Amino acid sequence: MKPDSDARLDTLSQQLGTHAVRQGSLAKYSMAGIGGPAELLVIAHDRETLIAAVLGARALELPLQVFGGLTNCLICDSGLPGVAVLNQVRGYRFEADYRLHAESGAIIAPIARVAVQRGLGGLTWAVGLPGTVGGMVVNNAGAFGGETSSNLVSAEVLSPEGLVVEVEPSWFEFEYRRTRLKSSVEGWVLLTAVFQLRPTELAHLQAKADEYTARRQRTQPPGRTLGSTFKNPPGDYAGRLIEAAGLKGRRIGGVVISNQHANFFVNEGYGTAADYQALICLAQSEVASQFGVRLEPEIEFFGMECTCGG
Ligand SMILES: Cc1cc2nc3c(=O)[nH]c(=O)nc-3n(C[C@H](O)[C@H](O)[C@H](O)COP(=O)(O)OP(=O)(O)OC[C@H]3O[C@@H](n4cnc5c(N)ncnc54)[C@H](O)[C@@H]3O)c2cc1C
């Protein structure tokens, strides 16, 4: 007979030693400061631990979720069953042919800044992008006209069967803020990504980086947020629609629709996932009834459904 889930979690916890903690807080690592505990939280600082955690959870038939910076995920208040792996495998290097080779847990913003300082264009749009290379690729993140898919040339993924496979960009099936890995139940894990950069005039790159940083500071609220709550609908902006619906500054519990940018919802310190979700439902229903537009969440929900209908 298969041991019960608690016994299997204990087994994996013992296998992973100090990297694993039972009932580990996800709110502590979430950019929004929201979310209950994971039954087993694993912090992977190296590739071996990342792979061991993923393969161990699969072998023990435990629910598994891999996260990067948790900058785009809403974790439910009661927490997550099974194993949550926080990928902090941070290494990266610039190669001779203007390529950037990055581990999936590397934090993208400082790397994009170093690329600018080296006179390498291609990722300048990402100088202020929160999160890791893994989340950026999985979400096909983008800003200021740039997008992850434009520069990715290859990647290494861990297959559901535990094989390390090198894949081409087309494998990801890139769409607007989405790839085949987003919200996928297939179980692929991104290990590394390679980006092609190009030599560019330093002054031009620095001016662009400064411009993008200033625009973020001007338009985006500081604090505990998951960034853009909704995708922009075709030909319009989610923030414009939410503002036009009169919802700027609207609060539910500890979460408020930012007065600076209506597509950003901010946890003012005591907010819950339920508050966040209730505001999402409110914005969706007001925008739908006033303008006939259905807003689709850009953030992802874990341990909870977006139950606002539609
Ligand atoms: C203030 C703010 C501003 C933002 N601005 C932008 C912006 O301009 N443009 C934009 O596109 N986004 C933006 N975002 C959203 C977010 O920063 C990006 O989507 C980011 O790339 C997510 O990275 P992450 O490491 O935090 O991913 P997470 O939130 O941890 O995860 C995102 C998804 O990727 C999966 N995932 C993560 N790593 C792996 C892996 N190694 N293997 C398999 N799956 C994995 C997770 O399971 C989840 O499905 C913003 C967010 C904030 C808070």
The ligand as an SDF file (V2000), in Angstrom:
LIG
                    3D

 53 58  0  0  0  0  0  0  0  0999 V2000
    5.6240   45.5260  -10.4540 C   0  0  0  0  0  0  0  0  0  0  0  0
    5.4960   44.4820  -11.5430 C   0  0  0  0  0  0  0  0  0  0  0  0
    5.6990   44.8570  -12.8660 C   0  0  0  0  0  0  0  0  0  0  0  0
    5.5890   43.8890  -13.8920 C   0  0  0  0  0  0  0  0  0  0  0  0
    5.7960   44.2820  -15.1700 N   0  0  0  0  0  0  0  0  0  0  0  0
    5.6680   43.3840  -16.1640 C   0  0  0  0  0  0  0  0  0  0  0  0
    5.8800   43.7680  -17.5240 C   0  0  0  0  0  0  0  0  0  0  0  0
    6.2070   44.9000  -17.8350 O   0  0  0  0  0  0  0  0  0  0  0  0
    5.7040   42.8240  -18.4810 N   0  0  0  0  0  0  0  0  0  0  0  0
    5.3610   41.5270  -18.1890 C   0  0  0  0  0  0  0  0  0  0  0  0
    5.2400   40.7050  -19.1030 O   0  0  0  0  0  0  0  0  0  0  0  0
    5.1760   41.1380  -16.9000 N   0  0  0  0  0  0  0  0  0  0  0  0
    5.3260   42.0200  -15.8910 C   0  0  0  0  0  0  0  0  0  0  0  0
    5.1380   41.6240  -14.5970 N   0  0  0  0  0  0  0  0  0  0  0  0
    4.7980   40.2260  -14.3070 C   0  0  0  0  0  0  0  0  0  0  0  0
    6.0250   39.3540  -13.9500 C   0  0  0  0  0  0  0  0  0  0  0  0
    7.0520   40.1630  -13.4650 O   0  0  0  0  0  0  0  0  0  0  0  0
    6.5580   38.5710  -15.1250 C   0  0  0  0  0  0  0  0  0  0  0  0
    5.5640   37.7790  -15.7020 O   0  0  0  0  0  0  0  0  0  0  0  0
    7.7360   37.6900  -14.6880 C   0  0  0  0  0  0  0  0  0  0  0  0
    8.4240   37.3060  -15.8300 O   0  0  0  0  0  0  0  0  0  0  0  0
    7.3320   36.4680  -13.8730 C   0  0  0  0  0  0  0  0  0  0  0  0
    8.5160   35.8530  -13.3510 O   0  0  0  0  0  0  0  0  0  0  0  0
    8.5440   35.0400  -11.9750 P   0  0  0  0  0  0  0  0  0  0  0  0
    9.8770   34.4340  -11.8550 O   0  0  0  0  0  0  0  0  0  0  0  0
    8.1080   35.8970  -10.8520 O   0  0  0  0  0  0  0  0  0  0  0  0
    7.4610   33.9240  -12.2600 O   0  0  0  0  0  0  0  0  0  0  0  0
    6.4200   33.3000  -11.2190 P   0  0  0  0  0  0  0  0  0  0  0  0
    5.3930   34.3430  -10.9040 O   0  0  0  0  0  0  0  0  0  0  0  0
    7.1160   32.6680  -10.0930 O   0  0  0  0  0  0  0  0  0  0  0  0
    5.7760   32.1630  -12.1460 O   0  0  0  0  0  0  0  0  0  0  0  0
    5.0640   32.5030  -13.3150 C   0  0  0  0  0  0  0  0  0  0  0  0
    4.6900   31.1990  -14.0420 C   0  0  0  0  0  0  0  0  0  0  0  0
    5.8710   30.5800  -14.5250 O   0  0  0  0  0  0  0  0  0  0  0  0
    5.9890   29.2570  -13.9980 C   0  0  0  0  0  0  0  0  0  0  0  0
    7.4180   29.0150  -13.8260 N   0  0  0  0  0  0  0  0  0  0  0  0
    8.3330   29.8210  -13.2250 C   0  0  0  0  0  0  0  0  0  0  0  0
    9.5630   29.2930  -13.3380 N   0  0  0  0  0  0  0  0  0  0  0  0
    9.4210   28.1280  -14.0050 C   0  0  0  0  0  0  0  0  0  0  0  0
   10.3330   27.1130  -14.4470 C   0  0  0  0  0  0  0  0  0  0  0  0
   11.6490   27.1880  -14.2120 N   0  0  0  0  0  0  0  0  0  0  0  0
    9.8530   26.0310  -15.1240 N   0  0  0  0  0  0  0  0  0  0  0  0
    8.5190   25.9210  -15.3740 C   0  0  0  0  0  0  0  0  0  0  0  0
    7.6060   26.8490  -14.9940 N   0  0  0  0  0  0  0  0  0  0  0  0
    8.0590   27.9310  -14.3150 C   0  0  0  0  0  0  0  0  0  0  0  0
    5.1700   29.2660  -12.7240 C   0  0  0  0  0  0  0  0  0  0  0  0
    4.7160   27.9690  -12.3820 O   0  0  0  0  0  0  0  0  0  0  0  0
    4.0260   30.1570  -13.1460 C   0  0  0  0  0  0  0  0  0  0  0  0
    3.1510   29.4190  -13.9610 O   0  0  0  0  0  0  0  0  0  0  0  0
    5.2580   42.5580  -13.5630 C   0  0  0  0  0  0  0  0  0  0  0  0
    5.0770   42.1890  -12.2140 C   0  0  0  0  0  0  0  0  0  0  0  0
    5.2020   43.1350  -11.2190 C   0  0  0  0  0  0  0  0  0  0  0  0
    5.0160   42.7090   -9.7930 C   0  0  0  0  0  0  0  0  0  0  0  0
  1  2  1  0
  2  3  1  0
  2 52  2  0
  3  4  2  0
  4  5  1  0
  4 50  1  0
  5  6  2  0
  6  7  1  0
  6 13  1  0
  7  8  2  0
  7  9  1  0
  9 10  1  0
 10 11  2  0
 10 12  1  0
 12 13  2  0
 13 14  1  0
 14 15  1  0
 14 50  1  0
 15 16  1  0
 16 17  1  0
 16 18  1  0
 18 19  1  0
 18 20  1  0
 20 21  1  0
 20 22  1  0
 22 23  1  0
 23 24  1  0
 24 25  2  0
 24 26  1  0
 24 27  1  0
 27 28  1  0
 28 29  2  0
 28 30  1  0
 28 31  1  0
 31 32  1  0
 32 33  1  0
 33 34  1  0
 33 48  1  0
 34 35  1  0
 35 36  1  0
 35 46  1  0
 36 37  1  0
 36 45  1  0
 37 38  2  0
 38 39  1  0
 39 40  1  0
 39 45  2  0
 40 41  1  0
 40 42  2  0
 42 43  1  0
 43 44  2  0
 44 45  1  0
 46 47  1  0
 46 48  1  0
 48 49  1  0
 50 51  2  0
 51 52  1  0
 52 53  1  0
M  END
$$$$
